[in-house]
């Protein structure tokens, strides 16, 4: 088959993905898709593969492969792209099942409230792969600083609340204890690279522990757990929520706090002011509190601070963000200095 194959990562050179040779072979892909993939929950009558592209690769861990296809179903012909999500160790069946449940629950492409997830279309267990339709849209990261940012913030709050109200039983939990465990690990890594900051980081970690103790009886539901602007695609009046790999049972305030923390970091790094997107944070928080109840407000504030502290570490993982690491550290110190939880 004369099908273009693009693989800038040379993933087959990664021993962890040696099993993916068939996933880059057009004839085998065509055969597998024809037999194992469904669209609109129905078998496809005709499928023609058009192109294969490896678009992301994390060594020894995961990769994404895009497949351009033409399909015929019920007499209609469509051109679309499917995204194959692959893990090196095993098929992530939990994420596929969750996305299928959400799609069936009321997150489908025609949901009346305009809140959707990409349609899951099948699994290829031999390739540790599950597939979803690629959806078009603009990341919320791009739109939030613009004039439509306030209205968009309000819609994002409604989308998060809808997810929390789905009441899907998660297979794992993530609470304040787990969040502190992550912070201990990440700040220890920062200290290894910047030992001159050890005392400052220890004081911040102590303040985080004190702050965490102020959450007494958190609410519990299924949460995204990695909710930030790039996880929301905006397509006109429709929002698509992406990437539920970290979905867990936890405090709904974590999702909004996580989102707000990213907005503060985005303002600091891209706009030179941690308060540049404060109006969007306020609109997001107030709309969410109105939908979910006043009891979520405090946990939103707590998790906003904790995710900002984690950004000290996250900023060091990307070359273009490293110049901002100490600025984030300083902002966290200022944030704690305005509260009663910062140790002397």
DRENDOSE-19772 format. One record per residue (C-alpha): residue number from 1; residue in three letters; x, y, z. Coordinates in Angstrom, 2 decimals, decimal comma. Layout:
REM residues N
{k->NUM r->ALA east->X north->Y up->Z}
...
***
This chain:
REM residues 344
{k->1 r->UNK east->0,00 north->0,00 up->0,00}
{k->2 r->UNK east->1,34 north->3,43 up->-0,96}
{k->3 r->UNK east->0,60 north->5,10 up->2,36}
{k->4 r->UNK east->2,82 north->7,90 up->3,75}
{k->5 r->UNK east->4,33 north->7,05 up->7,14}
{k->6 r->UNK east->5,85 north->9,79 up->9,30}
{k->7 r->UNK east->7,88 north->8,86 up->12,37}
{k->8 r->UNK east->10,27 north->11,63 up->13,43}
{k->9 r->UNK east->10,89 north->9,82 up->16,74}
{k->10 r->UNK east->11,91 north->6,47 up->15,23}
{k->11 r->UNK east->9,83 north->4,74 up->17,90}
{k->12 r->UNK east->10,80 north->1,24 up->16,77}
{k->13 r->UNK east->14,33 north->2,02 up->17,96}
{k->14 r->UNK east->12,87 north->2,21 up->21,47}
{k->15 r->UNK east->12,95 north->-1,42 up->22,71}
{k->16 r->UNK east->9,84 north->-0,77 up->24,78}
{k->17 r->UNK east->7,86 north->-0,24 up->21,57}
{k->18 r->UNK east->9,28 north->-2,99 up->19,38}
{k->19 r->UNK east->5,79 north->-4,55 up->19,32}
{k->20 r->UNK east->4,50 north->-1,55 up->17,35}
{k->21 r->UNK east->6,04 north->-2,58 up->14,02}
{k->22 r->UNK east->2,63 north->-3,83 up->12,89}
{k->23 r->UNK east->1,02 north->-0,53 up->13,92}
{k->24 r->UNK east->3,19 north->1,22 up->11,33}
{k->25 r->UNK east->2,53 north->-1,35 up->8,60}
{k->26 r->UNK east->-0,33 north->-0,04 up->6,41}
{k->27 r->UNK east->-1,61 north->-3,48 up->5,41}
{k->28 r->UNK east->-1,79 north->-4,74 up->8,99}
{k->29 r->UNK east->-3,33 north->-1,47 up->10,20}
{k->30 r->UNK east->-5,99 north->-1,64 up->7,50}
{k->31 r->UNK east->-6,85 north->-5,21 up->8,46}
{k->32 r->UNK east->-6,99 north->-4,54 up->12,21}
{k->33 r->UNK east->-9,09 north->-1,41 up->11,85}
{k->34 r->UNK east->-11,56 north->-3,09 up->9,54}
{k->35 r->UNK east->-12,06 north->-5,91 up->12,07}
{k->36 r->UNK east->-11,79 north->-4,18 up->15,45}
{k->37 r->UNK east->-12,78 north->-0,51 up->15,19}
{k->38 r->UNK east->-16,31 north->0,87 up->15,46}
{k->39 r->UNK east->-17,69 north->4,32 up->14,68}
{k->40 r->UNK east->-20,95 north->5,58 up->16,16}
{k->41 r->UNK east->-20,91 north->2,24 up->18,02}
{k->42 r->UNK east->-21,43 north->0,39 up->14,75}
{k->43 r->UNK east->-19,14 north->-1,65 up->12,57}
{k->44 r->UNK east->-17,61 north->0,17 up->9,62}
{k->45 r->UNK east->-18,65 north->-1,08 up->6,18}
{k->46 r->UNK east->-15,63 north->0,25 up->4,34}
{k->47 r->UNK east->-12,34 north->1,75 up->5,51}
{k->48 r->UNK east->-9,38 north->3,12 up->3,58}
{k->49 r->UNK east->-6,19 north->4,11 up->5,39}
{k->50 r->UNK east->-4,66 north->7,35 up->4,09}
{k->51 r->UNK east->-1,65 north->8,16 up->6,29}
{k->52 r->UNK east->0,19 north->7,22 up->9,50}
{k->53 r->UNK east->1,96 north->9,74 up->11,75}
{k->54 r->UNK east->3,75 north->9,28 up->15,05}
{k->55 r->UNK east->3,09 north->12,60 up->16,81}
{k->56 r->UNK east->4,40 north->12,02 up->20,33}
{k->57 r->UNK east->6,82 north->9,68 up->22,05}
{k->58 r->UNK east->8,01 north->9,45 up->25,64}
{k->59 r->UNK east->10,91 north->7,03 up->25,89}
{k->60 r->UNK east->9,98 north->3,66 up->27,41}
{k->61 r->UNK east->6,55 north->4,94 up->28,43}
{k->62 r->UNK east->3,96 north->6,02 up->25,85}
{k->63 r->UNK east->3,35 north->7,35 up->22,37}
{k->64 r->UNK east->0,59 north->8,74 up->20,15}
{k->65 r->UNK east->0,00 north->7,69 up->16,55}
{k->66 r->UNK east->-2,43 north->9,43 up->14,22}
{k->67 r->UNK east->-4,18 north->7,56 up->11,41}
{k->68 r->UNK east->-5,96 north->9,41 up->8,61}
{k->69 r->UNK east->-8,83 north->7,28 up->7,32}
{k->70 r->UNK east->-11,82 north->7,38 up->5,01}
{k->71 r->UNK east->-14,77 north->5,35 up->6,25}
{k->72 r->UNK east->-18,16 north->4,45 up->4,91}
{k->73 r->UNK east->-21,06 north->3,70 up->7,20}
{k->74 r->UNK east->-24,76 north->3,62 up->6,46}
{k->75 r->UNK east->-24,09 north->4,96 up->2,99}
{k->76 r->UNK east->-22,17 north->8,01 up->4,23}
{k->77 r->UNK east->-18,48 north->8,56 up->3,52}
{k->78 r->UNK east->-16,37 north->10,50 up->6,02}
{k->79 r->UNK east->-12,73 north->11,54 up->6,19}
{k->80 r->UNK east->-11,33 north->11,67 up->9,72}
{k->81 r->UNK east->-8,29 north->11,11 up->11,90}
{k->82 r->UNK east->-8,03 north->8,57 up->14,69}
{k->83 r->UNK east->-5,55 north->8,95 up->17,53}
{k->84 r->UNK east->-4,00 north->5,74 up->18,84}
{k->85 r->UNK east->-2,90 north->6,06 up->22,47}
{k->86 r->UNK east->-0,21 north->3,51 up->23,36}
{k->87 r->UNK east->1,43 north->2,54 up->26,62}
{k->88 r->UNK east->4,63 north->0,53 up->26,61}
{k->89 r->UNK east->3,71 north->-1,86 up->29,43}
{k->90 r->UNK east->0,07 north->-2,61 up->28,73}
{k->91 r->UNK east->-3,16 north->-1,43 up->27,20}
{k->92 r->UNK east->-4,77 north->1,27 up->29,32}
{k->93 r->UNK east->-8,21 north->-0,30 up->29,35}
{k->94 r->UNK east->-9,37 north->1,88 up->32,25}
{k->95 r->UNK east->-8,97 north->5,08 up->30,22}
{k->96 r->UNK east->-10,77 north->3,56 up->27,25}
{k->97 r->UNK east->-13,67 north->2,35 up->29,40}
{k->98 r->UNK east->-13,93 north->5,72 up->31,13}
{k->99 r->UNK east->-14,06 north->7,62 up->27,86}
{k->100 r->UNK east->-16,68 north->5,21 up->26,54}
{k->101 r->UNK east->-18,79 north->5,70 up->29,67}
{k->102 r->UNK east->-18,50 north->9,48 up->29,41}
{k->103 r->UNK east->-19,42 north->9,41 up->25,72}
{k->104 r->UNK east->-22,47 north->7,27 up->26,45}
{k->105 r->UNK east->-23,38 north->9,24 up->29,60}
{k->106 r->UNK east->-23,93 north->12,57 up->27,79}
{k->107 r->UNK east->-20,54 north->13,77 up->26,61}
{k->108 r->UNK east->-21,21 north->12,74 up->23,00}
{k->109 r->UNK east->-20,67 north->15,04 up->20,02}
{k->110 r->UNK east->-24,28 north->16,31 up->20,04}
{k->111 r->UNK east->-24,76 north->16,81 up->23,78}
{k->112 r->UNK east->-27,24 north->19,69 up->24,28}
{k->113 r->UNK east->-25,00 north->21,52 up->26,77}
{k->114 r->UNK east->-22,09 north->21,70 up->24,31}
{k->115 r->UNK east->-19,72 north->19,70 up->26,53}
{k->116 r->UNK east->-18,17 north->16,61 up->24,94}
{k->117 r->UNK east->-15,26 north->14,20 up->24,88}
{k->118 r->UNK east->-13,69 north->12,74 up->21,73}
{k->119 r->UNK east->-15,45 north->9,58 up->20,60}
{k->120 r->UNK east->-13,61 north->6,35 up->21,52}
{k->121 r->UNK east->-13,69 north->3,98 up->18,55}
{k->122 r->UNK east->-11,89 north->0,81 up->19,58}
{k->123 r->UNK east->-8,99 north->-1,11 up->21,03}
{k->124 r->UNK east->-6,09 north->-3,06 up->19,52}
{k->125 r->UNK east->-4,83 north->-5,04 up->22,54}
{k->126 r->UNK east->-1,86 north->-6,50 up->20,64}
{k->127 r->UNK east->-0,53 north->-2,97 up->20,17}
{k->128 r->UNK east->-1,45 north->-1,80 up->23,70}
{k->129 r->UNK east->-3,55 north->0,78 up->21,87}
{k->130 r->UNK east->-6,96 north->2,34 up->22,15}
{k->131 r->UNK east->-8,29 north->4,82 up->19,63}
{k->132 r->UNK east->-10,39 north->7,97 up->19,66}
{k->133 r->UNK east->-11,52 north->10,41 up->17,00}
{k->134 r->UNK east->-9,38 north->13,50 up->16,68}
{k->135 r->UNK east->-11,46 north->16,62 up->17,27}
{k->136 r->UNK east->-10,78 north->20,11 up->15,99}
{k->137 r->UNK east->-10,62 north->23,17 up->18,17}
{k->138 r->UNK east->-8,43 north->25,81 up->19,78}
{k->139 r->UNK east->-6,80 north->25,10 up->23,17}
{k->140 r->UNK east->-8,33 north->27,18 up->25,94}
{k->141 r->UNK east->-4,78 north->28,32 up->26,77}
{k->142 r->UNK east->-4,86 north->30,46 up->23,62}
{k->143 r->UNK east->-8,31 north->31,96 up->24,16}
{k->144 r->UNK east->-8,43 north->32,65 up->27,89}
{k->145 r->UNK east->-6,22 north->35,79 up->27,75}
{k->146 r->UNK east->-8,44 north->37,28 up->25,00}
{k->147 r->UNK east->-11,70 north->39,18 up->25,17}
{k->148 r->UNK east->-13,75 north->35,96 up->25,29}
{k->149 r->UNK east->-11,73 north->34,67 up->28,26}
{k->150 r->UNK east->-14,28 north->35,53 up->30,96}
{k->151 r->UNK east->-17,19 north->33,86 up->29,23}
{k->152 r->UNK east->-14,99 north->30,87 up->28,42}
{k->153 r->UNK east->-13,95 north->30,56 up->32,07}
{k->154 r->UNK east->-17,60 north->30,30 up->33,03}
{k->155 r->UNK east->-18,18 north->27,54 up->30,46}
{k->156 r->UNK east->-15,12 north->25,64 up->31,67}
{k->157 r->UNK east->-16,46 north->25,70 up->35,23}
{k->158 r->UNK east->-19,70 north->24,17 up->33,95}
{k->159 r->UNK east->-17,74 north->21,49 up->32,09}
{k->160 r->UNK east->-15,80 north->20,53 up->35,22}
{k->161 r->UNK east->-19,02 north->20,40 up->37,25}
{k->162 r->UNK east->-20,65 north->18,16 up->34,65}
{k->163 r->UNK east->-17,72 north->15,74 up->34,89}
{k->164 r->UNK east->-17,97 north->15,68 up->38,69}
{k->165 r->UNK east->-21,71 north->15,06 up->38,51}
{k->166 r->UNK east->-21,26 north->12,02 up->36,27}
{k->167 r->UNK east->-20,63 north->10,00 up->39,45}
{k->168 r->UNK east->-18,41 north->7,47 up->37,74}
{k->169 r->UNK east->-16,84 north->5,03 up->40,19}
{k->170 r->UNK east->-13,05 north->5,58 up->39,94}
{k->171 r->UNK east->-10,59 north->2,72 up->40,31}
{k->172 r->UNK east->-8,21 north->4,84 up->42,43}
{k->173 r->UNK east->-8,31 north->7,79 up->44,80}
{k->174 r->UNK east->-6,20 north->10,92 up->45,06}
{k->175 r->UNK east->-6,52 north->13,20 up->48,04}
{k->176 r->UNK east->-4,53 north->15,73 up->49,99}
{k->177 r->UNK east->-2,21 north->13,03 up->51,36}
{k->178 r->UNK east->-1,25 north->11,89 up->47,86}
{k->179 r->UNK east->-0,79 north->15,51 up->46,77}
{k->180 r->UNK east->1,65 north->16,14 up->49,62}
{k->181 r->UNK east->3,55 north->12,96 up->48,78}
{k->182 r->UNK east->4,06 north->14,27 up->45,25}
{k->183 r->UNK east->5,23 north->17,64 up->46,54}
{k->184 r->UNK east->7,77 north->16,03 up->48,88}
{k->185 r->UNK east->9,21 north->14,06 up->45,96}
{k->186 r->UNK east->9,24 north->16,95 up->43,48}
{k->187 r->UNK east->10,75 north->19,52 up->45,82}
{k->188 r->UNK east->13,44 north->17,01 up->46,82}
{k->189 r->UNK east->14,38 north->16,80 up->43,14}
{k->190 r->UNK east->14,53 north->20,58 up->42,90}
{k->191 r->UNK east->16,80 north->20,68 up->45,95}
{k->192 r->UNK east->19,18 north->18,21 up->44,30}
{k->193 r->UNK east->19,64 north->20,57 up->41,37}
{k->194 r->UNK east->19,53 north->23,80 up->43,40}
{k->195 r->UNK east->20,95 north->23,07 up->46,85}
{k->196 r->UNK east->21,19 north->26,83 up->47,50}
{k->197 r->UNK east->17,38 north->26,84 up->47,74}
{k->198 r->UNK east->17,14 north->24,05 up->50,31}
{k->199 r->UNK east->16,08 north->26,23 up->53,24}
{k->200 r->UNK east->13,53 north->28,12 up->51,15}
{k->201 r->UNK east->12,05 north->24,91 up->49,77}
{k->202 r->UNK east->11,86 north->23,32 up->53,21}
{k->203 r->UNK east->9,95 north->26,33 up->54,54}
{k->204 r->UNK east->7,53 north->26,16 up->51,62}
{k->205 r->UNK east->6,99 north->22,44 up->52,12}
{k->206 r->UNK east->6,25 north->22,97 up->55,81}
{k->207 r->UNK east->3,77 north->25,68 up->54,86}
{k->208 r->UNK east->2,12 north->23,29 up->52,37}
{k->209 r->UNK east->1,67 north->20,70 up->55,12}
{k->210 r->UNK east->0,05 north->23,27 up->57,39}
{k->211 r->UNK east->-2,20 north->24,45 up->54,59}
{k->212 r->UNK east->-3,24 north->20,89 up->53,79}
{k->213 r->UNK east->-4,39 north->20,40 up->57,37}
{k->214 r->UNK east->-7,01 north->23,10 up->56,88}
{k->215 r->UNK east->-9,00 north->20,80 up->54,58}
{k->216 r->UNK east->-11,15 north->18,95 up->57,11}
{k->217 r->UNK east->-13,84 north->16,96 up->55,31}
{k->218 r->UNK east->-13,29 north->17,17 up->51,57}
{k->219 r->UNK east->-16,03 north->16,26 up->49,14}
{k->220 r->UNK east->-15,51 north->13,19 up->46,98}
{k->221 r->UNK east->-16,35 north->12,42 up->43,36}
{k->222 r->UNK east->-14,64 north->11,44 up->40,12}
{k->223 r->UNK east->-12,19 north->14,20 up->39,15}
{k->224 r->UNK east->-10,03 north->14,82 up->36,09}
{k->225 r->UNK east->-6,93 north->15,41 up->38,27}
{k->226 r->UNK east->-4,91 north->16,95 up->35,42}
{k->227 r->UNK east->-7,30 north->19,76 up->34,55}
{k->228 r->UNK east->-5,60 north->22,76 up->32,95}
{k->229 r->UNK east->-6,23 north->24,96 up->29,88}
{k->230 r->UNK east->-4,56 north->22,71 up->27,30}
{k->231 r->UNK east->-6,95 north->19,91 up->28,31}
{k->232 r->UNK east->-9,92 north->21,91 up->26,96}
{k->233 r->UNK east->-10,44 north->22,35 up->23,22}
{k->234 r->UNK east->-12,84 north->25,09 up->22,12}
{k->235 r->UNK east->-14,79 north->24,54 up->18,91}
{k->236 r->UNK east->-17,27 north->27,39 up->18,67}
{k->237 r->UNK east->-20,01 north->26,74 up->21,20}
{k->238 r->UNK east->-18,67 north->23,27 up->22,03}
{k->239 r->UNK east->-15,98 north->22,32 up->24,57}
{k->240 r->UNK east->-14,06 north->19,06 up->24,38}
{k->241 r->UNK east->-12,43 north->17,70 up->27,53}
{k->242 r->UNK east->-9,25 north->15,71 up->26,88}
{k->243 r->UNK east->-6,93 north->13,17 up->28,50}
{k->244 r->UNK east->-8,50 north->11,33 up->31,44}
{k->245 r->UNK east->-5,45 north->9,14 up->32,18}
{k->246 r->UNK east->-5,20 north->10,48 up->35,76}
{k->247 r->UNK east->-8,93 north->10,30 up->36,52}
{k->248 r->UNK east->-9,45 north->9,43 up->40,18}
{k->249 r->UNK east->-11,74 north->9,86 up->43,12}
{k->250 r->UNK east->-11,03 north->13,07 up->44,95}
{k->251 r->UNK east->-12,00 north->16,58 up->45,97}
{k->252 r->UNK east->-13,70 north->18,51 up->43,12}
{k->253 r->UNK east->-11,88 north->21,62 up->44,30}
{k->254 r->UNK east->-8,63 north->20,05 up->43,10}
{k->255 r->UNK east->-9,62 north->20,37 up->39,44}
{k->256 r->UNK east->-10,46 north->24,07 up->39,70}
{k->257 r->UNK east->-7,46 north->24,77 up->41,92}
{k->258 r->UNK east->-5,22 north->22,97 up->39,42}
{k->259 r->UNK east->-6,69 north->25,05 up->36,59}
{k->260 r->UNK east->-6,23 north->28,30 up->38,51}
{k->261 r->UNK east->-2,66 north->27,40 up->39,40}
{k->262 r->UNK east->-1,87 north->26,94 up->35,73}
{k->263 r->UNK east->-3,47 north->30,30 up->34,93}
{k->264 r->UNK east->-1,23 north->32,02 up->37,48}
{k->265 r->UNK east->1,85 north->30,29 up->36,03}
{k->266 r->UNK east->0,74 north->31,18 up->32,49}
{k->267 r->UNK east->0,32 north->34,83 up->33,46}
{k->268 r->UNK east->3,72 north->34,92 up->35,14}
{k->269 r->UNK east->5,59 north->33,19 up->32,32}
{k->270 r->UNK east->3,86 north->34,57 up->29,22}
{k->271 r->UNK east->2,45 north->37,90 up->30,38}
{k->272 r->UNK east->4,95 north->38,88 up->33,06}
{k->273 r->UNK east->2,33 north->39,16 up->35,78}
{k->274 r->UNK east->0,97 north->36,33 up->37,99}
{k->275 r->UNK east->-2,29 north->38,32 up->38,27}
{k->276 r->UNK east->-2,69 north->38,89 up->34,54}
{k->277 r->UNK east->-5,49 north->36,30 up->34,36}
{k->278 r->UNK east->-6,97 north->37,00 up->37,79}
{k->279 r->UNK east->-10,36 north->37,97 up->36,33}
{k->280 r->UNK east->-10,57 north->34,62 up->34,53}
{k->281 r->UNK east->-9,66 north->32,79 up->37,75}
{k->282 r->UNK east->-12,34 north->34,67 up->39,66}
{k->283 r->UNK east->-15,01 north->33,95 up->37,06}
{k->284 r->UNK east->-14,03 north->30,26 up->36,95}
{k->285 r->UNK east->-14,09 north->29,94 up->40,74}
{k->286 r->UNK east->-17,32 north->31,85 up->41,32}
{k->287 r->UNK east->-19,21 north->29,95 up->38,64}
{k->288 r->UNK east->-17,97 north->26,63 up->39,98}
{k->289 r->UNK east->-18,83 north->27,52 up->43,59}
{k->290 r->UNK east->-22,31 north->28,57 up->42,47}
{k->291 r->UNK east->-22,78 north->25,19 up->40,76}
{k->292 r->UNK east->-21,15 north->22,95 up->43,35}
{k->293 r->UNK east->-21,63 north->24,74 up->46,67}
{k->294 r->UNK east->-19,76 north->27,19 up->48,87}
{k->295 r->UNK east->-17,96 north->24,33 up->50,64}
{k->296 r->UNK east->-15,69 north->23,89 up->47,59}
{k->297 r->UNK east->-14,21 north->27,39 up->47,79}
{k->298 r->UNK east->-11,59 north->26,66 up->50,44}
{k->299 r->UNK east->-10,28 north->23,52 up->48,78}
{k->300 r->UNK east->-9,99 north->25,46 up->45,49}
{k->301 r->UNK east->-7,76 north->28,00 up->47,25}
{k->302 r->UNK east->-5,65 north->25,29 up->48,88}
{k->303 r->UNK east->-5,09 north->23,31 up->45,70}
{k->304 r->UNK east->-4,34 north->26,49 up->43,74}
{k->305 r->UNK east->-1,41 north->27,10 up->46,07}
{k->306 r->UNK east->-0,24 north->23,49 up->46,05}
{k->307 r->UNK east->-0,17 north->23,28 up->42,25}
{k->308 r->UNK east->1,80 north->26,54 up->42,13}
{k->309 r->UNK east->4,37 north->24,96 up->44,40}
{k->310 r->UNK east->4,53 north->21,95 up->42,10}
{k->311 r->UNK east->5,21 north->24,34 up->39,21}
{k->312 r->UNK east->8,60 north->25,07 up->40,80}
{k->313 r->UNK east->9,52 north->21,54 up->39,73}
{k->314 r->UNK east->7,48 north->21,50 up->36,51}
{k->315 r->UNK east->9,22 north->24,61 up->35,22}
{k->316 r->UNK east->12,53 north->22,76 up->35,34}
{k->317 r->UNK east->11,29 north->20,04 up->32,97}
{k->318 r->UNK east->11,10 north->22,34 up->29,93}
{k->319 r->UNK east->14,07 north->24,36 up->28,65}
{k->320 r->UNK east->11,92 north->27,38 up->27,77}
{k->321 r->UNK east->10,46 north->27,48 up->31,29}
{k->322 r->UNK east->13,65 north->27,13 up->33,34}
{k->323 r->UNK east->14,32 north->30,88 up->33,39}
{k->324 r->UNK east->11,08 north->31,26 up->35,36}
{k->325 r->UNK east->11,78 north->28,70 up->38,10}
{k->326 r->UNK east->13,01 north->31,15 up->40,72}
{k->327 r->UNK east->10,25 north->33,60 up->39,83}
{k->328 r->UNK east->7,69 north->30,90 up->40,61}
{k->329 r->UNK east->9,51 north->30,10 up->43,84}
{k->330 r->UNK east->9,40 north->33,77 up->44,84}
{k->331 r->UNK east->5,70 north->34,01 up->44,01}
{k->332 r->UNK east->4,96 north->30,98 up->46,19}
{k->333 r->UNK east->6,89 north->32,58 up->49,05}
{k->334 r->UNK east->4,91 north->35,80 up->48,62}
{k->335 r->UNK east->1,65 north->33,86 up->48,54}
{k->336 r->UNK east->2,47 north->32,09 up->51,78}
{k->337 r->UNK east->3,76 north->35,29 up->53,45}
{k->338 r->UNK east->0,25 north->36,67 up->53,13}
{k->339 r->UNK east->-1,21 north->33,74 up->55,10}
{k->340 r->UNK east->-0,68 north->32,33 up->58,59}
{k->341 r->UNK east->0,78 north->29,03 up->57,44}
{k->342 r->UNK east->4,30 north->30,14 up->56,49}
{k->343 r->UNK east->6,82 north->29,16 up->59,20}
{k->344 r->UNK east->9,09 north->31,84 up->60,60}
***
